[in-house]
Structure formats: C-alpha cells, structure tokens
Amino acid sequence: MTSIRTKFYLDKQRAKWSGVCAGIADYTGINVIWVRIAAVIATVTFAFPWTFIAYWIAAKSADPKPLELYGSDEERQFWQGVRQSPRRTARDVKSRFREIDRRLADMELYYTSKNTALSNEIESLR
C-alpha cells in the first residue's frame, strides 16, 4: 500500500500546463526549472513524440496534489528523502532516536546519581 506522501501527484499550484514537471520536481526534490529544461531538451533533441505521449499519460493518470500534503518544508524534505532512499531515511531516523535515547540516559544518570546538592534541595522541599 502506498502512503499518500510517497505517491506521485500533479502539482497544480506550481504548474505551467498540467503540473507534470512540477509534480516530478516535488516527487524527486529537484528544482522544477531543471525538470522543465530536461523535458524541453529531451523533446527537442531525440524524443519528440514520446515525451508528449508520456506527459499526456502522466497528466491524465495522476491525481492533483492535496493542498495540505506537507505540514512544513522540513516535512516535505523528509518525504522526498523517503522516496529517494527509504533505507537511508530509516537509518537517519534510527540515528536520531539513538541520540535522543543517549541524551535521556545522560539526564537519567544525572538525576539518579549521587548529587548531594540536588538531594539536599529535594529534602528541603519536603
């Protein structure tokens, strides 16, 4: 099952014609200008009818991108990373959780260790 955040959408907000190039740019994380330039170069140099056919098929078969697909720019970058390399993204998330776990362990050690100043302060509150 495909998550709604890992699916290809037409990007109608940044569209010039039907949003295919903008959708590809959003899906891959490449700047939309470069995607459009590549499409024009591919059409002019070697793939004249095929690029139009592929563009038309993508425009007719893909859904428009929901307006609130991402909550923030950071979330958009995260999901682009998931689409580009799911293993690397999972490794990054695991690394972040390990760092959080290490920091929590350090805090726990600080509060549970023999800290006389902290113990005296807690006792004075009782």
Secondary structure, DSSP 4 states (H G I P E B T S, - for coil): ---TTSS-EE-STT-SSSSHHHHHHHHH---HHHHHHHHHHHHHHT-HHHHHHHHHHHHHHSEEPPTTS-SSHHHHHHHHHHHH-HHHHHHHHHHHHHHHHHHHHHHHHHHHS--HHHHHHHHHH-
